[in-house]
Amino acid sequence: MRGHVQGVGYRQACCRAATALGVAGWVRNRSDGSVEVQAEGQNQQLLDLRLWCESGPAGALVSEVIPSLMPIAGDDWFEIRR
């Protein structure tokens, strides 16, 4: 995600949203000021998480979400990475 997405609790809120949706994967800040999310789950779960990511938590101003396909890692949890 790009925009005003660091310093607003984005990673913590994303982790809560993903966990509530039953999605596995991770979220982390990037040095360029963006936030990166890798998620695995059913199509509807991933769509719901993407919709959440497009708005984020209160205080976030998401300007862009860039989706990509990644290899499945097979994790069964969602975590915040540094």
Buried (B, 14 or more C-beta within 10 A) or exposed (E): BBBBBBEBBBBEBBBBBBEEBEBBBBBBBEEEEBBBBBBBBEEEBBEBBEEBBEEBBEEBEBEEBEEEEEEEEEEEEBBEEE
